[in-house]
Structure formats: structure tokens, C-alpha cells
Amino acid sequence: MEDSGHVKQASRIVFSVFAAILLVFVVYFVPLPYYIFKPGTAEVLAPMVQVKEQAGEDKGQFMLTTVQLTEVNIAAYLMSFVTPYQELRLKKDLLKNNETRQEYSQRQEIVMHTSQADAIQAAYNKLKIPYHIRKDGVVVQQVFPEFPANEVLQAGDYIVELEGKPIQTYDDMRAALQDKKAGESAKVGYKRGDVLRTRDIALAVLPDQEKVEMSARRVGLGIVPAEVHSVQADRPEDQVSIQAGEIGGPSAGLMFSLEIMNRLSPEDLTKGHRIAGTGEITPEGKVGVIGGIMHKVVAADRAGAEIFFAPKDIQAANGATIPNYSDAVKRAQEIGTSMKIVPVGTVDDALRYLAELKPKSS
């Protein structure tokens, strides 16, 4: 009887330990179909922007702002309801066409690259610096899982050659494959990091061709390509380059343009102030709305910013308001910051505000 009781007690202990381990595993290691968005960082732009010759001394700082995105487990999900300034979003609303997280990151990197080029153009246009656009090739943004290329290519690879023909644009790719049929292979030269590779990859009918007559259907590698370009100043001494590390997305465009103009102009546009902000920018200098602005306001405040540039609210085609400035003001009031929220619709709006800004006393 006593031995039987010991066995039962030992069994209960083993079961309890196993159940506890299983519970910990489920709570902390089983992912949920969500991401958490929360305040990221405010990064000083000066180290990211390189110029050949700086025109003047800058006493203040321009800063870009970021949103942090994290995976969600049960513990994080529950904590998000009691932790301030956290936002739950479904993965399916963020990832397009069944993207993987790596492909999403690659898309954001490509968007950031494009944003940087637009920011340089906006600054060059404002400063009347002559420039030209250089095609830098085609990068793989996504590979469809049902295509043979999925076993070879991955997001971030550069397609440099198809069937012996150099590739610089998406049109180059289409021209190289226009006479190919499904099931045939193409010789693909691609670059991953600093390594050049060549593989024969079977082609298949592209996803958007199902409703096209069989004889007219196009075949391809089954990738989402993106053209990459850079902005080249006509005079080497005017050349600007941007190294933003792993920061992705389009929303730093406005702040990059302001930093570039600050570095190439003799006057200090910051006038000694710490100025953060966000907003897409076009080569013509128009500022567009972005996502996550309420998180960016918190990040800027934590970094000690005194001024925050926020894109103006805009009216969508369906008549709905897309808020940015109003959301930024709302969050600033919630956290009780003294940071001034400034609405901007163009880079000229920001420059006019800076021109009237009083220099910060030492």
C-alpha cells in the first residue's frame, strides 16, 4: 500500500512538472497570428548621411523615428492589454500575398532605398543641384512557393543575367523570357551578397495569367521583382549617400531631405534644436502620410526632441480622413509632452517653419 502511494505521488509530480513545462512552452514559445507595434527609437541622422564637403557647422540634430515590430506569444498578447502604447495587428494585414517575414523585411528595405533616392532628389531639386538617375538592377522581393525558383532564389537576391543577357530593368527580364514556354529552363545569373551564382531554373505560368488564353500566357520565374535605382549628382563634390543600416520603410523621407539640405547649406537649419519627424516624400517635395505615427511621437519624446514634424491629415478618394497630424497631437497630449507638433504637407512647409524658428540659446 505504501509503495503504491509513493508511485501515485511520484506520478502526480511527474505529470505536474510535464504540465508546467508544456504550459510554459505554450505561453512563451507558440506564436500567435499577430504582431505588436510599439514605440521604437529616434535616430540622429547626421551619422547616416555622408557628403563630400559639409557647407557649415550644425549645432542641432534632425532625427528619424521608428516603430518596433515584434512577434506575439500568449504572454505578450496578454501584456499588450495592460502595457501602454502597444498596438496589436494581424499578420495577414501586414504580410502581402503570403509573404514570409524575411520577404516583408526585404520589401521594407527596398521601400527604404526608394525613399532615400526620393529624399535626395527632393533636396537636390530644392538646392538646384543637377543630377541624373542610375539604374542599379533588379532585386528579388518575393518568391512564390509553388514555383521551382523557390528552391534556388530568395528575397534580397539580385538578378544580374538571364539567358546570357544583362538585366538592369524589369523590361529586360520580360524581353529575355518572352519566347520561353512553361516547363523550359532559363539560365539565371544572380548575386547574393558578394557572391555571383548561375543556375538553370524551370519556368512556369505566372499567377496573373490564369484567365488569359493558353497561347498568350506569359511564363516566368515566379518572383516579385523590384527595380533599384540611385541618384547621382552631376558634380562628384555634390554627391550624397545614405547608410541607414537595418531601418526599413518609406517614412524617413522628409527627415532625410532636411538633413541633406542642412549638410549642403551654409546655415544651420536646426538652429541648435533637436528636431524629429516622419513622412514620406516625393522628388517634388510633397510629404505623404505614414503609419504608426502615435508610436513615433512617443519615441521622439523619449529621445528629448523639442519639435516633431507630422504629415498633415489628408482626404482619401472615398472622402474619409487619413489622420497623421491629428493623431500625433492626440498622443502628445496623452503623454503630456512639451514637444511641439508641427503639421507639414511639403518640404517647403518645414523649411518655412525652420526659417522662423528662433535659435536655441546656449
N, C-alpha and C positions, 0 to 999 in steps of 0.2 A: 504493500500500500504506500509506504513511504517513498520507495523508488518510483512508483507510478506518479506520485505527486510532484517529485523532482523533475520527472520527464515533462509533465504538463507545464510546470513553471518555466522550464528551460525553453519549451516550445513557444510559450507566450512571449518570452523575452526575445527569442529569435524573430518571431513574427512582428513584434513591436519595432525592433531595430530595422527589419526589412521595410516595414510600412513607413517608418520615419525617413529612411533613405529614399524610398520611392516618392514620398511627399516632397522632400527637398528637391529631388530631380525634376518633378513636375512643376513646382513653383518657380524654380530658378533657371531651368535649362530647356523647357519646352517652349518654343517661340509661339507667339500669337500673331494673327494676321494684321498687326498694327505697327506703326512707327510712332514714336514720341518726338514731337517738335518742342524745343525749348531754347531759351537764350543761349547763344554761342559766345563769340568773342568780338571785340572791337580791335582790329589790327591796324597799326600805323602803316601808312602806305609808302613812306619815304624809302624804306629798305627794298621794296618790291619794284620800284620804278627806277630804271637806270637811264641816264642821259650822258652824252659825251661831255658836255660842259654845262654846269649849273649857272644860271644867269645871276642869281642873288642868294643871299642868306635867308633861310626860313626859320623863324623862331617858334611858330606854332606847328600844329600837326593836322593833317587830314587822315581820317580813319574810315576803313570799310567795316561793315558789320555783318555778322554771320548768324545763322540758325543752326543749332546742333540737332542732328537726327540720330536716334538710337533705336535698336531693336527692342521689342517688348516681350517680356515674360509675364507670368501671372503676378509676381511680386511688383514689377514695375507698373503693370496695369493698375493694380490697386493703389499704389503710391501716387499715381498721377492724379487721383481724385482729391488728394489732400496736400499735394505739393503745388505751390503757386507757379503760375506762368508755364504750365505744361499743356500741350495740346495733342490729343490722340487723333491719328488719321489712319484710315485703312490703307494697307499696302497696295491694293488693287487700284486705288485712286491716284497713287503716285507712280507706280510702275506701268509703263505703256506697253501694250502688245506682248504681255507675258515676259517682260524684261527680267533679267536677274539683277541682283544688287550691283554686281560688277558692271553690267551694261548700263544701269542707271547712273552709276558714278562716271562712266565713260561719257555718257550723254551730257552730264553736268560739266565735265571737263571741256568738251567740245563747245558747249554754250559759253563757258567762261572764256575760251580762246577767242570766239567770235565777239564777245562783249569787249574784250581788250582791244581787238582791232577796231571796233566801232568807237571806243573811247579815244584811241589815238587819232582816228580820223576827225572826231569832233574837236579835239584840241588843235590839231593841225589846221583845220578849217577856220577855227576862231583866230588863230595866230597867223593865218595866211602863209603857212609853210607848205611849199609844193611837195607832193608825194605821189606814189603810184602803188597799185595793189599787185602783190606777187602770189601766184597760185602755189601752194605748198603740198598739194597732193590730196589723196582720198583716204580717210581713216574709217575703219570698221566700227560702227556704233552698236550694232546688234547682229547676232547670227541666229537665224531661225532654227529651232531644234530639229525639225524634220528634214533638213537638207544635209547632204553629205559634207558640205563645208563646215558644219558644226563640229566635226571630228578633227578639223585642221585649224580653222581660224577662230579668233576670239576678239572681243571688244578691245580696241586700242591698237590692233594691227594696222599698218599702212599698206594699201595695195599699190605696189610700185610698177608692176608689169603684168599684162595679160596677153597670152599668145605671142610673146616677144615684143609687144608694143608698150611703150612707156605710158603710164597713167598719171595724169595730173588733175583730171576733172571727171565728174560722173558721166558726162557725154563721151569721154574717152573709153570708159568701161562699156557703155552700151554699144559703141562702134566696134569694139574688139570682139564682142559676143553676138553681134547681130545675125550672123549666119549659122550659129550653133543650134543644135536640136537637143531636146531633153534626152538624157542618158549619155550624151557625149561628154568628154572631159575638156577642161581648159587648163593650160599651164599657167599657174598663178605665182608671180613673184611678190612676196610680201616681207615687210620689215617689222620685227617685234623687238622693241628696244633698239639695240645697235646691231642686231643680227639679221642678215638678209637670208631668206629661205625661198625655195622653189618647190611646189608640189603640183601634181596633176589632181584636179578636183572635179568630180562629176557635177553636171548641171541639171537643173530641174525647172519645171514650170513655176514661174513666180506667183506668189499668193494672190496678187490682184488680177490674175488672168483667167480665173475660172469661168467667167461669163463671156470671154472672148472666143471667137471661133477658133477651132483647133489649129487651123493653118496659120492663124495670125498671132497665136500666143507667143509671148517672149519667154525665154529661159534665162536663168542667171544663177549666181552663186547662192542666193537666198540670204543676203545680208542687207542691213540698213547702212548705206554709206553716207558719209558726210564730207563735203569739201572743206578743206582748211586753207585759209589764206592769211597773209600778213601784210602790214602796211610799211612801206619803205620810203623814207624821206629821200627826195632827190639829191639833197646835200648830206653827205655822211655825218657832218657835225650836228645835224638836226635829229639824228636817229634816236628814237625812244624804244626801249624794250621793257617788258613787264614779266617778272617772275613771281607768281602768286602761290607757288607750292601746290598743295592739295586742295586749295579752296576752289569750289566749283560754282556754277550757276551764273546768271546774267546780271545780277543785281548790283554789282560794284561799278558798273559803267560810269555813272555820274561822278563818283568819287575818284576814279582813276583819271578821268578827264581833268578834274580840278587839280589833282596832284601834278599831272603832266604840265598844265599851264603854269602852275606855281613854280615848277623847276625850270621852265624855259623863259619865265618872265622875270625882269629885274626886281619888281616889287614883291613883297611877301603877302600873298592873298589872305593868309590866315590871320595876319596882324597879331600873332602871338597866341591865338586861341586854339583850343582842342576842338576840332570840328569833325563830327561823324555824320553818316548819312547812308542813303541807299537809293536805288533807282536804276533801271535800265537806261541806256542812252542810244540814240541813233547817230549816224555820222553827221546828220544835220543839227544835232544838239537837242533833240526833243527827249524829254525824260518820261519813261514809262513806269506804270505801277508794277509792284512786285508782291511776292507772298511773304508771310511771316514777319511783317513789319513790327507787330507788337512785341515780338521776341527781340527784335533788333534794337528797339528803344531801350529795353532792359539792359542789353549787352553794352550799349553806348553809355548809359548812366553808370553802370558798374565800372567802366573804364575812365570815368571822370570827364566825359565830353561835356562841353558847355553849350554846344549848338548841334542840332540834328536836322539835316535836310531830308524831307519826306516828299515823295511824289504827290502831286495834287490828286484828289479824287477825280475820277472820270466817269462819264456816262457810257455804258456799253450800248451795243447796237439795239438791244431789246429794251432800252430805256432804264435798265437797272443801274444803280450807282456802284462802282467798284471803289471801295474805300482804301485809302492809304494814309493820307494826312489826318483824316478824322480818327482813324484807328490809332495812329501814333499819338495824337493829342489825348485820346481816352486813356491809353496805357500810361502816358506821362503823368496824368492826373492821378491815376490809381497808385502809382509808386511814389508820388509826392516829390518828383524831381524838380530841380530848378533849371534843368536843361531846356533851352528854348527850341521849340519845334517850328521849323520854317518850311512852308509849302513851296515846291518848285515844279514848274511844268516844262522848263527848258534850262539849259546850262546858263543862259543869259539871266534868268531869274536868280540863280545862285550867285552869279558874278555881281549883279546889281546889289544884292544884299551884302556881299563882302565889301563892295566899294563904299557902302555907307557905314560899315561896321567900325566902331571906334577901336583903336589899338589897345591891346591889353597892357596895363601898366606893369612894370617890373616889380 
